[in-house]
Amino acid sequence: MKRLLLLMSLSAVLLMLAACGGEEESAEGAEESGEVRTVEVAVSSSSRPLSYVGDDGELTGYEPELLRAIDEKLEGYEFNMEGASDSAGEIGLDTGQYDMLAQGLILSPEREESYLVPDESNGPSLMKIFATGDQEGEIESLDDLQGKNVVPVTPTGGVFNLLNGYNEEHPDNQIEFDTSDGGIPTSDRLQEVNDGVYDALVHPSNLGQQEIIEEAGLDIHVTEPVEINPTYFLIHDSEENAELRDKVSEALAELKEEGTVSELSNEFYGEDILQYEE
């Protein structure tokens, strides 16, 4: 009888272990099957070399390739990039259509309040002055734009804020400028400066200006940065995205340390923008 009871007890233990093992395998399988989360990312499709559609029809540029490098580092996530206009991307981020927005974005108080922002930046955006070639040495900073004919700026952009801020701080050295709707290609603006229609264009330098200047043979003088602003990926504000923000920040820090960010910057911008990061 004792022997029978012992055998029954052993059998029960074995059945429990088998059941537990099956549950563990089932749980692991469930984790594996639901492990990868697709992150919808809106990027610009026409801002070469920041982000654009290449000859093969695929999105490429500094930010898409940086996103791919981040994606490789993040277990449990897969980035799905989609080209979108600036306005469509931000609206999609607001509504949750997109989890992330990548458009060379500079922070503002409104953006910091509305979205999740990684601690680590994507690298700085360099604001430079593109002046007619004969004004090298004459136009080197914002101080030199007084009395100059400046290319009109969009009334909601970073250049507008920069020039307005400068004028507020320098009441005796005002920069006069007009505003205009966006949508005018950078190549057209540079051509107008080259032709003397305007003396100078104040613009972020990550939109392929150097390539345009070289390919078109323009006589343009490019200054050192007159303002340096870190840019960030913006993330839809939700509970499940809090971990994504932290993971993206960690990956960016590692990619900077490993030299990947500098390599991508040199490849697409022709210079290492991290040299300007504070």
C-alpha positions in Angstrom: 0.0 0.0 0.0 2.8 2.4 0.9 4.5 1.6 -2.3 1.4 2.3 -4.2 1.0 5.6 -2.5 4.6 6.5 -3.2 4.2 5.7 -6.9 1.0 7.8 -7.0 2.8 10.7 -5.4 5.7 10.5 -7.7 3.4 10.4 -10.7 1.5 13.4 -9.4 4.8 15.3 -9.1 5.9 14.3 -12.6 2.6 15.4 -14.0 2.8 18.8 -12.2 6.4 19.3 -13.5 5.3 18.4 -17.0 2.4 20.8 -16.7 4.6 23.6 -15.4 7.1 22.9 -18.2 4.3 23.1 -20.8 3.0 26.3 -19.3 6.5 27.8 -19.4 7.0 26.8 -23.0 3.6 28.1 -23.8 4.3 31.4 -22.0 7.7 31.7 -23.8 6.0 31.0 -27.1 3.4 33.7 -26.4 6.1 36.1 -25.5 7.9 35.4 -28.7 4.8 35.6 -30.8 3.8 39.0 -29.3 7.3 40.2 -28.6 7.9 42.5 -31.6 5.9 45.7 -31.5 5.6 47.7 -34.8 6.4 51.4 -34.3 4.9 53.6 -36.9 7.3 56.4 -37.8 6.5 59.5 -39.9 9.5 60.9 -41.8 9.9 63.5 -44.5 10.1 62.2 -48.0 11.5 65.3 -49.8 14.1 66.9 -47.5 17.3 65.7 -49.0 19.7 64.8 -47.3 17.8 64.8 -44.0 15.2 62.4 -45.3 14.1 61.6 -48.9 13.2 58.8 -51.3 16.2 57.4 -53.0 16.6 56.1 -56.6 15.5 52.7 -55.5 12.2 54.1 -54.2 13.2 53.5 -50.5 13.3 56.2 -47.8 16.9 57.2 -47.0 18.9 60.1 -45.6 20.3 61.0 -42.3 17.3 60.4 -40.2 15.9 57.2 -41.9 19.4 55.5 -41.7 19.7 56.6 -38.0 16.3 55.1 -37.3 17.4 51.9 -38.9 20.5 51.8 -36.7 18.3 52.4 -33.6 15.9 49.7 -34.8 18.8 47.2 -34.9 19.6 47.9 -31.3 16.1 47.6 -30.0 14.8 44.1 -29.2 11.0 43.9 -29.3 10.5 46.8 -31.7 10.3 47.1 -35.4 10.2 50.5 -37.1 7.8 51.0 -40.0 8.8 54.3 -41.7 6.3 56.2 -43.8 6.9 59.4 -45.8 4.6 62.3 -44.7 4.5 66.1 -45.1 5.4 68.2 -42.1 1.8 69.0 -41.2 0.5 65.5 -41.9 3.2 64.0 -39.7 2.5 66.3 -36.8 -1.3 65.7 -37.0 -0.7 62.0 -37.2 1.5 62.1 -34.1 -1.2 64.0 -32.3 -3.9 61.5 -33.1 -1.8 58.4 -32.5 -1.6 57.4 -36.2 2.1 57.6 -35.8 4.1 56.6 -32.7 7.1 58.7 -33.7 7.9 61.8 -35.8 11.3 62.4 -37.4 11.6 65.7 -39.3 14.7 67.4 -37.9 12.6 68.8 -35.2 13.7 71.5 -32.7 12.1 71.5 -29.3 9.6 74.2 -28.2 7.7 74.5 -24.9 4.6 73.3 -26.7 6.3 70.2 -28.1 7.8 69.3 -24.8 4.4 69.6 -23.2 2.6 67.6 -25.9 4.9 64.7 -26.7 7.4 62.3 -25.2 10.9 63.4 -25.9 14.1 61.2 -25.6 16.8 62.6 -23.3 19.3 62.1 -26.2 19.1 64.3 -29.3 19.5 63.2 -32.9 22.3 65.7 -33.3 22.3 69.5 -33.7 20.7 71.5 -36.5 23.0 74.1 -37.7 21.6 77.5 -38.7 23.8 79.2 -41.3 23.8 82.2 -43.6 24.1 81.6 -47.3 25.2 84.9 -48.9 26.3 86.1 -52.3 29.8 85.1 -53.0 31.2 88.7 -53.1 30.1 89.2 -49.5 32.6 86.8 -47.9 34.1 88.7 -45.0 31.2 91.2 -45.1 28.4 88.8 -44.0 29.6 86.3 -41.3 27.0 86.6 -38.6 23.5 87.9 -37.8 25.1 91.2 -36.8 26.1 91.8 -40.4 22.5 91.5 -41.8 21.4 95.0 -40.9 20.5 96.8 -44.1 20.7 93.6 -46.2 18.0 92.1 -48.3 17.2 88.9 -46.6 15.2 86.1 -48.2 11.6 86.0 -46.8 11.0 83.4 -44.1 7.9 81.4 -43.1 6.1 83.0 -40.2 6.0 79.9 -38.0 9.5 78.4 -38.6 12.7 78.4 -36.7 14.3 81.1 -38.9 11.5 83.5 -38.1 11.9 82.8 -34.3 15.7 83.3 -34.6 15.5 86.6 -36.4 12.7 87.9 -34.2 14.6 86.9 -31.1 17.7 88.7 -32.5 15.7 91.9 -33.1 14.3 91.8 -29.6 17.8 91.6 -28.2 19.3 94.2 -30.6 16.9 97.1 -30.9 19.7 99.3 -32.4 20.7 96.7 -35.0 17.5 95.4 -36.5 17.3 92.8 -39.3 14.6 93.7 -41.7 12.8 90.7 -43.3 9.5 89.8 -44.9 7.5 86.6 -44.4 6.1 84.3 -47.1 4.4 81.0 -47.3 6.5 77.9 -47.2 6.9 75.5 -50.1 9.5 77.4 -52.1 12.4 74.9 -52.9 15.7 75.6 -51.3 17.3 75.4 -54.7 15.2 78.3 -55.9 16.1 80.4 -52.8 19.8 79.7 -53.3 19.6 80.7 -57.0 17.9 84.0 -56.0 20.9 84.7 -53.7 23.4 83.7 -56.4 21.6 86.1 -58.9 21.6 89.0 -56.4 17.8 89.1 -55.9 18.6 88.7 -52.2 21.8 89.3 -50.2 21.4 86.4 -47.9 19.4 83.3 -46.9 19.2 82.3 -43.3 18.4 78.5 -43.2 19.1 75.2 -41.5 22.1 73.7 -43.2 20.8 70.1 -43.3 18.6 70.4 -46.4 21.2 69.7 -49.1 22.4 73.2 -49.7 26.0 72.3 -50.3 25.1 69.7 -52.9 22.8 72.2 -54.6 25.6 74.8 -54.7 28.1 72.4 -56.1 25.8 70.8 -58.7 24.5 74.2 -60.0 27.9 75.9 -59.7 26.5 78.7 -57.6 28.8 81.4 -56.1 27.5 81.3 -52.6 29.4 82.1 -49.3 28.4 79.9 -46.4 29.1 81.1 -42.9 29.8 79.2 -39.7 26.7 78.3 -37.7 25.0 81.4 -36.3 22.7 79.2 -34.1 23.0 75.6 -33.0 19.9 73.7 -31.9 19.6 70.0 -30.9 16.9 68.1 -32.9 14.8 65.3 -31.5 12.5 62.5 -32.4 9.0 63.2 -31.0 7.0 60.3 -29.6 3.2 60.1 -29.1 2.4 60.6 -25.5 1.0 57.3 -24.2 1.8 54.9 -21.4 3.1 52.2 -23.7 5.4 54.7 -25.4 7.3 55.7 -22.2 9.5 52.7 -22.4 10.0 53.3 -26.2 11.3 56.9 -25.4 13.8 55.5 -22.9 15.0 52.8 -25.3 15.4 55.2 -28.2 17.4 57.6 -25.9 19.7 54.7 -24.8 20.3 53.6 -28.4 21.1 57.1 -29.6 23.7 57.5 -26.8 25.3 54.2 -27.8 25.3 55.1 -31.5 27.0 58.4 -30.7 29.6 56.6 -28.6 30.3 54.0 -31.3 30.7 56.7 -34.0 27.7 55.6 -36.1 26.1 59.0 -35.8 29.2 60.8 -36.9 29.6 58.4 -39.9 26.0 59.1 -41.0 26.5 62.8 -40.6 29.6 62.8 -42.7 27.9 60.6 -45.3 24.8 62.8 -45.7 25.9 66.3 -44.6 29.6 66.2 -45.5 30.6 67.1 -42.0 30.3 65.7 -38.4 27.5 67.7 -36.8 28.4 66.2 -33.4 31.4 68.5 -33.2 28.8 71.3 -32.5 26.9 69.3 -29.9 27.2 70.9 -26.4 
